[in-house]
Amino acid sequence: MRTDQASFPKTAFSRLAEAEDRHWWFRARNRLLIWVMKRKLGTLRNFLEVGCGTGFVLTGVGRAFPEAKLFGTEYFEEGLSYARQRVPNAIFAKLDAREMDEANQYAAVGAFDVIEHIKEDQLVLGNLARALEKGGALLLTVPQHRWLWSAADERAGHVRRYTRKELINKVEQSGLDVVYVSSFVSLLIPLMWWSRKKRQAAVDGEAKHDELNISDRLNSVLEVVMAIELALMKMGIVFPIGGSLLLVAKKP
């Protein structure tokens, strides 16, 4: 991502690296990603994460698929410095996803909460699809529902929140076949909506809520709720609404 066209607060990486290991959101998302990768991909020969940040997801993938060769790209060197420490056996590169030109290289490519930061998301999806080998899988997570847009999205540098139809259409336009899509953070959607609307109504000086800084008790409760949600997904439930979307697509 270029900072002139795609926004992400560079200073967030140090705080992310400190928070991810304990924060319910990152831990729950990793469990969901590992489950869907095992269910839809089985084995994994190699894996590229685009927008790998501090390497938290790649750490989980490496543990779940020790045989896989891992690659990570990130626009900001601030993130890569943490990722290299976390996953020393992975190969990392500084890269603008809009300029990615690899073709037929990877068994799986992931971009987790990345493309919502990029205006030219269709271009990036085409680049990710081209990088997959035939039969390869693309995995995406993005924030969902425009009616959840709030100051939190602006602080995170989001360009958009997606609808399910919009994401599916854009992935299919890149030449891939969607094989699985579900919302997640679904059981918490009433709390999420109420919390964001409450903060939006606050004066600017009081609205600078830090979503990474929550109490240990609340963090534990939210993680339990997300564990219940994952158990329901493993039983076959596909959630129609939620704070985020998970999508898996295959290259014909």
Summary of the structure (lengths in Angstrom):
residues: 252
radius of gyration: 17.2
end to end distance: 27.4
largest distance: 51.7
contacts: 831
relative contact order: 0.16
helix: 46%
strand: 21%
